């Protein structure tokens, strides 16, 4: 990520809490405060208008909860109307933590929280933004300069139970995706990443990774066997027991390449 500051918005209906957040944000050179939204509808409007990179959002706000705001933003993104920023939820209630992470929140700060915990949450969010930006930039560069070789991806950052972990690409067993999210399988666990599989595809080593179909890429190092089904399509058996069916075209190419 470049040295450009991350534009930041506060969505908080408690004036003292908003003031504390604003002071801490201003102390961090990586962040630029855009303003404070005092309720849910104002937060949704401000995020859509200003497109901040990061939002500190209270969950219990008048008009709309923070969770409702984030769901509305996700629906807008799915419709091609703007992007969802990294969101750090701030709340006095821990029962919303699971829902927050299911919505891919960058972090969840339980009030009252220390400035040290605040800084840790910011670091988590910046790491996520950096990982996403690096992949997007590589994809954009590849599309505008296809004659230039693209450096294979070496490592990705994933989130699990409130922590961020680096995963070496060679340890990825397979990737499965819908239009927006990708499940990355490694060492018996799956991590949901808010990036399409195409963001990974162009930076994976084709000598190791095989695209079986539009929504599935496997690491050949973790493939146990390939068996044709009744339609002559190859069913790929992974070492962890997972099974994926290759497309007709890929199945044909694999049979032609077999010795």
N, C-alpha and C positions, 0 to 999 in steps of 0.2 A: 504494500500500500504506500502511496506517496505521502509527502509531509503535509498534505492538505488536512485541515482540521475537520473533525467529524461534527457536523451540525447536530445539535442536541435540543430536544424539547422536553419540558416537564409537564406532566398531566397530573395535577394534585389539587384537591379541594381544601386541604388544610394549609393555611397561610404560613405557619411556622415551619412545617415540614417542607413546603415548597422553597422557602427562604434558605433553609439549611442545604437543600440539594443544590440550589443556585450557587451558593457560596463555594461548595465543594467542586462543582463543575468548573467554576471560574479559576480555581486553583490548578486545574489540569490543562497543560498547554495543548493536549491532543484534541480537546473539545471546544466547541463554540456554541454558547447558549443562544437559542433563537427566541425563547420566550416561555411563558407559563400558561397552560390551559387550566381553568378552574373546575371543569366538569367534563363528563364523557362526550357529549355532543361537540363541545368546543375543541376537545382533543382530536376527535375524528376529523373535524373541519380543518384544524391547523395542520395535522399530519398530511392530509390530502393536498393542502395548498402549498405547504413549505417543503414537503418531502425530506424530513430530517433523516440522518443516518442512524440516530439513536434516540430512544424515547424512554424516560423514566416515568412509569405510569402506575398510579395507585389503582387498586382493584375496585374498592368501594367508593364510587364517585356518583354524584347526582346525575340523573338523566340516562346514563349508560355506565355499566361497569367497565373496568379495564379489559376484562375478558371479552365483553361484547364489542368493544372498540377493535380489539385485535382480530376477532372473527370477521367483522365487517371489512377490515383492511385485507384479510386473506381472500375474501370473496371478490373484492375489487381487483386484487392482483390476478386471480384466476380468470377474470373477465378482461384482462389486459389493461386495467386502469390503475397504473402506478405500482410501486413495489412496497412490500412490508418492511419497515425499518427493524433494526435490532431493538428488542424491547426488554427492559429490565423492570420487572414488576416490584412495587413497593407496597407492603400491606402489613397490617397488624394480625392477620389471620393466616395460619399455615394450611388450612384445609383446601386452599385453592392451588397449592403447589403442583399437584399432578395435572390439573387442567391447564395450568400455565405452561408446563413443559410439553404437554401434548400439542399445544399451539406453538411450540418451538421458541419459547421465550429464551432470551440470552441468559437471564439469571432471575433470581427471586429473593428479594431482600425483605426479611421479616423485621418489622418495626418493634422496638427501636434498634437500629443498627449503627455500628461504629463507622467512622470515616475509613478505617482500614478495610472493613468489609465492603464498603462502597467502592473503594479503589480496586479491590479484588474483582468485584462484579464488572467494573469498567474494563478491566484487563480481559476478562472472559469475552465481553462483547467485542472488543477490538480484535481479539484473536479470531473470532468468528467472522467479522467483517473482512479481515485481512485474508483469511482462507478463501472466502467467497470471491473477493475482489481479484485474487491471484488467478483463480480458475477462470473467471469471466474475462479477465484481461488476456489470458493465454488463448482462450477460445476466440476472442475478437481478433487478436493478432494473427491467428491461424487462418481466419476467414478472409482477412485483407492481404495476407502475404503467404499464400499457400505454397509458394516456391521455397520458402525458408523452413528449415527443419524445426520442429517443435520439441523442446526439451521434455523428455518423459517425466511424468510426475513421480516424485520420490516419496512424499509423505503427505498425509492429510491430517487435519484436526477434527476430532469428533467429540460429541458431548454425551455423557452418561451420568445420571444421578447427580447433576449439578456440577460435575467436574469436566474438564477438557483433557482429552488424551491424544497424543500423536500416534498414528498408525503408519508403519512403513508399508508402502504399496505392495511389496512382495508378500506381505502377510494377509492381504485381502483375498478371501476365498472366492467371493462372487459379489456382484452388484445387481440389485433388482430395483426397478423404478416404475412410478407412474409418471404423469406429466410434470409434476412439481418436485417430488421428493424421491430420494434414492436410499434404499436400505443397503448398508455396507456390512458384509459378514466377515468376521475375523475372529479366530480363536474361540469359536463356540458362542459368540455374541453377535447381535445385529444392532447397528447404530443408524438412526434415521437422520439423514442430512437434507437440509432444505435447498437442494440443487438438483436440476434434472440430470439424468444419466449422460446426456450429451456433453455436459460440462466436464465429465471425466474422460469420456471416450477418446477424444483426440489427443489426450496426454498419457494414455496407457500404452505400455510396451506391447506391440502386437505380436511379438515373439512369445509372450507369456499370457496375454489376455485375449480371449476369443469372444466375439459378440455372437451369441447364439440366435438372438432375435432382437427386436427393437427395444425391449425392456429388460434384457438380461445379458450380462457379461460375466464370463467365468474365468478364473485363473487356472490354466491347464495344469499347474503344479498340484492342484487339489482335486483334479478329476480322477475318479477311480476307473470308470469304464464308459463306453458309449454303445448302446444297443438299439438296433432299428425296431420301430414299432410296426403295427399293422399297416400304417400309411407310408412306410419306408423312411420316416423321419427319425433321426437319432435321438434317443433319450439319454441325456448325460447324467450319470450317477456321480455325485460329489462324495468326498470322503466323510462328510458329516451326515450323510444320508439324504440330503436334498436331491431332488430330481428335476431336471429342466429339459424341455423338448426344443431341439434346434429347428429353425425354419427349414423349409424344403431346400432353399438355395444353399444355406450353410451345410445342411446334411449332405447334399450332393458334392460340395467342394471337399468336405472332410473325407468322404468315401474315395474321391479321386486322389486325394493326397496320401491315403493309407498305403503302406508298403505290402 
